[in-house]
C-alpha cells in the first residue's frame, strides 16, 4: 500500500541511565478508503544508538513515497519494514533465558535433595 513520510527526526531522551535515541518516523497511508497514520518502522524497534537511528531517518525523509504493510483485519496496525528483526530475537532469547534459569535451579535443588 503506498504511503508518504510526514515526519522524520531523531528523538533524544535523557534519564538516570543515560541518553537514548529513537528514530521518530511518521507516515500516512489510505486503506479501505480511510486515511491512517503510523509510526512503526519495524517490529521490535527499541531505542538504540544515534548512528543507527540517523540511518533510519535518512532512509525515510519527509515527503518520500513508501510502501506500507498493514493488517487487513486492523488497518491501523502498519509497518514500513515487515518481518523479524534481530531485536525480536533478542526479546525471545531473553524470555527463554528467564524461563530456563528457574528451571535449572529447580533441577539442581531436586538433585541435591535426592543425594541426602
Secondary structure, 3 states (H helix, E strand, C coil): CEEEEEEEEEEEEEECCEEEEEEEEEEEEEECCEEEEECCCECCCCCECHHHHHHHHHHCCCCCEEECEEECCEEEEEECECCCCHHHHHHHHHHHHHHHHHHHHHHHHHHHHHHC
